[in-house]
């Protein structure tokens, strides 16, 4: 095989639960419709089918209020509006993205299964509120819920002609880990989103050294991997975004 034509590095981010505090968005949207999903710790322990139906305490009321097409449409409209006007990024994520987008040898991608209406427009507005231009990304793909990210990861890597050994994929779910490995990329898996560290490691079998427990740990490790300096205030320096560290809605 001929040598790669550049020495660029590629970082592909997930949206919900990795960069965006999606749990807070879902929590607040549910509350506005008289529903609750419980706290983050219980949310992370549920299987996907039951994540948004709540635990034993919340299940009956949530099931009743989510039943029916019109109820689900109203909830989705509320969630979309919250994302576009109020949802935040995790601490340190905005300066991280700004740093990577400004780095000449780093290419940046976003692959997401975000479930809001017109997700690309939703994410464009959300990132713009944090001084990040979605059009500056080298690769953006909005997949249907349940879609496999592997082909999109591979397509970005091949189109940009980047050595797989210099490619990194970041996410908060086991499926993100599988997609990264399948596309020949190094996985950065965070444990503050859809799954906690124990479930990722013990139940799903993700090696512990791929898992990062906090946004600060994730940001520091990624910057070190890319050979980029930490910000003066540390990984989370200068950020004003998410009100608390929580997560998820569709990754």
C-alpha positions in Angstrom: 0.0 0.0 0.0 1.3 3.5 -0.9 2.1 5.8 2.1 -0.7 8.1 3.2 -0.5 11.5 1.6 -0.6 13.4 4.9 0.1 13.1 8.6 -3.3 14.3 9.7 -5.2 12.9 12.7 -8.9 12.3 12.7 -11.2 12.6 15.8 -14.9 11.7 15.4 -17.2 12.7 18.2 -20.5 11.4 19.3 -23.1 14.0 20.2 -25.5 12.9 23.0 -23.8 11.8 26.2 -20.3 12.5 25.0 -20.2 16.2 24.0 -23.8 17.3 24.8 -25.4 17.0 28.3 -28.4 15.1 26.8 -29.7 13.6 30.1 -30.4 17.1 31.4 -32.3 17.9 28.1 -34.4 14.8 28.3 -35.0 15.2 32.0 -36.2 18.8 31.6 -38.3 17.9 28.5 -40.0 15.1 30.4 -40.7 17.4 33.4 -42.5 19.9 31.1 -44.9 17.1 30.2 -45.5 15.9 33.7 -43.0 13.0 33.6 -39.8 12.0 35.3 -37.0 9.6 34.3 -35.3 9.3 37.7 -31.7 10.2 38.5 -28.6 9.6 36.2 -27.4 6.6 38.2 -30.6 4.7 37.8 -31.0 5.9 34.2 -27.6 4.4 33.2 -28.5 1.0 34.6 -31.6 0.5 32.5 -31.6 -1.3 29.2 -32.3 0.9 26.2 -36.0 -0.1 25.8 -36.7 1.1 29.3 -34.4 4.1 29.6 -37.2 6.6 28.8 -40.0 4.8 30.6 -38.3 5.3 34.0 -38.0 2.9 36.9 -40.7 1.3 38.9 -41.7 4.7 40.4 -42.0 6.5 37.1 -43.1 3.7 34.7 -46.9 3.8 35.1 -47.2 7.6 34.6 -44.6 7.8 31.8 -46.1 4.9 29.9 -49.6 6.6 30.1 -48.3 10.0 29.0 -46.1 8.6 26.1 -48.9 6.4 24.7 -50.3 7.8 21.5 -48.7 9.4 18.5 -49.7 13.0 19.3 -48.2 12.8 22.8 -44.9 11.5 21.4 -44.9 14.3 18.8 -45.4 17.0 21.5 -42.6 15.5 23.6 -40.3 15.4 20.6 -41.1 19.0 19.8 -40.3 20.1 23.3 -37.0 18.1 23.3 -36.0 19.7 20.0 -36.7 23.2 21.2 -34.8 22.5 24.5 -31.8 21.3 22.5 -31.8 24.3 20.2 -32.3 27.0 22.9 -31.1 25.6 26.2 -29.1 22.4 26.1 -25.4 22.6 27.0 -22.1 20.9 26.4 -20.1 19.2 29.2 -17.5 21.2 30.9 -14.4 21.5 28.8 -16.0 20.3 25.6 -16.4 23.7 23.9 -12.8 24.7 24.3 -11.7 21.2 23.3 -13.7 21.4 20.0 -12.4 24.9 19.3 -8.8 23.8 19.9 -9.2 20.8 17.5 -10.9 22.8 14.8 -8.1 25.3 14.9 -5.3 22.7 14.8 -4.0 22.4 11.2 -3.3 18.6 11.3 -6.4 17.5 13.1 -9.6 16.7 11.2 -12.8 16.7 13.2 -16.0 14.7 12.6 -19.4 14.2 14.3 -21.5 11.1 13.8 -24.7 11.0 15.8 -28.1 9.2 16.2 -29.7 12.3 17.7 -33.5 11.9 17.7 -34.6 15.5 17.6 -36.4 17.0 14.6 -34.0 17.9 11.8 -31.0 16.9 13.9 -28.4 18.6 11.8 -30.1 22.0 12.2 -30.7 21.2 15.9 -26.9 20.6 16.4 -26.0 23.6 14.3 -28.0 25.9 16.6 -26.8 24.2 19.8 -23.1 24.3 18.8 -23.4 27.9 17.6 -24.5 29.0 21.1 -21.1 27.7 22.3 -19.2 29.5 19.5 -18.6 26.4 17.4 -19.4 26.3 13.7 -20.8 22.9 12.7 -19.9 23.7 9.1 -16.2 23.8 10.1 -16.3 20.1 10.9 -14.7 17.8 8.2 -17.4 15.2 8.5 -20.9 15.3 9.9 -23.4 12.4 9.7 -26.9 12.2 11.3 -27.9 8.5 11.4 -31.3 7.0 12.2 -31.8 5.7 15.7 -30.1 2.3 15.9 -28.0 3.0 12.8 -24.5 1.5 12.7 -21.7 4.1 12.9 -19.0 1.9 11.4 -19.6 2.7 7.7 -19.7 6.5 8.4 -16.4 6.2 10.5 -14.8 4.3 7.6 -16.1 6.6 5.0 -14.6 9.7 6.8 -11.3 8.0 7.3 -11.0 6.9 3.6 -12.3 10.1 2.1 -9.8 12.2 4.1 -7.0 9.6 3.4 -5.9 9.3 7.0 -3.9 6.4 8.5 -6.2 4.4 10.6 -3.6 4.4 13.4 -4.1 8.1 13.6 -7.9 8.0 13.9 -9.9 8.2 17.1 -13.7 7.7 17.7 -15.3 9.0 20.9 -18.7 7.8 22.3 -20.6 6.8 25.4 -22.1 3.4 24.4 -20.9 -0.1 23.7 -22.0 0.3 20.1 -19.6 3.3 19.7 -16.8 1.0 20.9 -17.7 -1.7 18.5 -18.0 0.8 15.6 -14.6 2.3 16.4 -12.9 -1.1 16.4 -14.7 -2.1 13.3 -13.5 1.0 11.4 -9.9 0.5 12.6 -9.9 3.4 15.0 -8.8 3.9 18.6 -11.9 4.1 20.9 -12.4 6.8 23.6 -15.4 5.7 25.6 -16.9 8.0 28.3 -18.7 6.7 31.4 -20.7 9.8 32.2 -23.3 9.2 29.4 -25.7 6.3 28.6 -23.6 3.7 30.5 -21.6 3.8 33.7 -18.1 2.5 34.0 -19.1 -0.7 35.8 -21.6 -1.7 33.1 -19.2 -0.8 30.3 -16.4 -2.8 31.9 -18.1 -5.7 33.7 -21.2 -6.4 31.7 -20.2 -5.2 28.2 -16.6 -6.1 28.3 -15.0 -2.8 27.3 -11.4 -2.7 28.5 -10.9 -0.3 31.3 -8.1 1.7 29.7 -10.6 2.8 26.9 -13.0 4.2 29.5 -13.0 7.8 30.9 -15.0 8.6 33.9 -15.4 12.4 33.6 -15.3 15.1 30.9 -12.1 16.4 32.4 -10.4 13.0 32.2 -11.6 12.5 28.6 -10.4 16.0 27.5 -7.0 15.6 29.1 -6.4 12.2 27.6 -7.5 13.2 24.1 -5.4 16.4 24.1 -2.4 14.4 25.3 -2.9 11.7 22.6 -3.1 14.4 19.9 0.1 16.1 21.2 -1.8 19.3 21.9 -1.4 21.5 25.0 -3.9 21.7 27.9 -5.7 25.0 28.3 -4.2 27.3 31.0 -7.1 26.5 33.4 -7.0 22.8 32.8 -9.2 20.6 30.6 -12.4 22.4 31.8 -10.8 25.9 31.9 -13.0 28.8 30.6 -16.1 26.8 30.0 -19.6 27.9 30.8 -22.0 25.3 29.7 -23.8 22.3 31.2 -25.3 22.9 34.6 -24.2 19.4 35.8 -22.5 16.3 34.4 -25.3 14.0 33.2 -26.1 12.5 29.8 -27.8 10.8 26.8 -30.7 10.7 24.3 -29.6 8.8 21.2 -25.9 9.3 21.0 
